Amino acid sequence: MIYLDNSATTKPHPEVLEAYHKVAEHYFGNPSSIHHFGGESERLLTHSKKQAANILNVLPEEIVFTSGGTEGNNMAIKGIAFAHQNRGKHIITSQVEHPSVLEACHALESLGFDITYLPVSKEGIVNVDDLRNSITPETILVSIMSVNNELGTIQPISEIGTIVKKHPKIFFHVDHVQGLGKIALDFKAAGVDLCTVSGHKIHGVKGTGALFIRKGTTLFPLQHGGGQEGTFRSGTENLAGIVAFTKALRLIKEAQDENQVRLLKLNKMLREHLREIPQVIINSPAGTVPHILNFSVPGYKPEVIIHSLGEKEIYISTKSACSSKRSDESAVLAACQLGEARATSALRVSLSYGTTEEDIEIFINVLRRIVNELHEVMG
Ligand SMILES: Cc1ncc(COP(=O)(O)O)c(C=O)c1O
């Protein structure tokens, strides 16, 4: 199998699975139980939180463990909206956010909030002047992703943070799900108040992640109950998942620099080979993260190519099926105004540290064959 769909999810690292198994088996006590066995779980939870906070350069009380990116984004956006609506009901985001941000914003619109969806350039980048000009006295939140999941575009997070910080009433949330372990982002230095990360995108296990909530930020909790996680997220903690997440976080951060060099090399190779296929147009502009490469084969249905690659056990993906006016169109590519032909034929290859040069060679050869066959059949 050649797995090139790492932005959808990654294979858990063996050490992560080992940690998960060990904790699930031996630390099944409830961290809230007052007996000794519960206390052991609580100590492990506290230790994990300190470790995760240390790696992310924040305080332990600023970390809330979640079930992943979707929960973190909803918790941040709805949590700020509900807690601070008396100060204003305006939120700024972009047209190329993940559905877990866009749909949370649509839901808030139905409750009377006013949302600005900023347009992006052809490269998928938000214009900071547009953002600055969109701020009104009613604005309470700006939510912008660090790395786009379809194109790999990097947004100017620090610049946006600097603008937002001039407005003490506005919170800044970053969806960092695709950026974690891939690009450097110091949450506090960049002026970020809330930041979402997800475990299964960094070789952790599914159903794990974290939300950074800057000290002093109040959120309306989406889950009420026993008051776990500093009352931000009630519910018995997924301790095995939390330990596994922290382990994945440590491993990805330790290897970040070395892996970056490898991924850049693979990305360059992939781009060069794709350019040799005449029917292919590369959509990811230069300067994007190296682990995501988006391209189109205009005129051919991406599902047909995915299916043909799948027959050879090569796995890549199409656009995310999200909030596009046309069901077969990538909303992200449409927002970049790359034209209907490209937006309806987009494919995404996403690499991981396990990807080899041989994987890329095989993928390209099979893709070339498939495209040639389609060309012969369909003209
Ligand atoms: C940018 C981005 N945000 C959020 C999510 C949702 O994360 P999760 O799958 O952990 O809920 C994803 C998942 O693809 C993503 O790419």
PDBQT file of the ligand as one rigid body, heavy atoms in Angstrom, charges set to zero:
ROOT
HETATM    1  C1  LIG A 401      -7.683  22.304   8.976  1.00  0.00    +0.000 C 
HETATM    2  C2  LIG A 401      -8.495  21.264   9.710  1.00  0.00    +0.000 A 
HETATM    3  N1  LIG A 401      -9.216  21.656  10.781  1.00  0.00    +0.000 NA
HETATM    4  C3  LIG A 401      -9.956  20.780  11.472  1.00  0.00    +0.000 A 
HETATM    5  C4  LIG A 401     -10.021  19.449  11.115  1.00  0.00    +0.000 A 
HETATM    6  C5  LIG A 401     -10.862  18.504  11.915  1.00  0.00    +0.000 C 
HETATM    7  O1  LIG A 401     -10.044  17.703  12.725  1.00  0.00    +0.000 OA
HETATM    8  P1  LIG A 401     -10.571  16.332  13.343  1.00  0.00    +0.000 P 
HETATM    9  O2  LIG A 401     -10.585  15.329  12.216  1.00  0.00    +0.000 OA
HETATM   10  O3  LIG A 401      -9.539  15.991  14.394  1.00  0.00    +0.000 OA
HETATM   11  O4  LIG A 401     -11.906  16.567  13.922  1.00  0.00    +0.000 OA
HETATM   12  C6  LIG A 401      -9.298  19.007  10.002  1.00  0.00    +0.000 A 
HETATM   13  C7  LIG A 401      -9.386  17.602   9.559  1.00  0.00    +0.000 C 
HETATM   14  O5  LIG A 401      -9.209  17.291   8.412  1.00  0.00    +0.000 OA
HETATM   15  C8  LIG A 401      -8.511  19.940   9.284  1.00  0.00    +0.000 A 
HETATM   16  O6  LIG A 401      -7.797  19.580   8.218  1.00  0.00    +0.000 OA
ENDROOT
TORSDOF 0
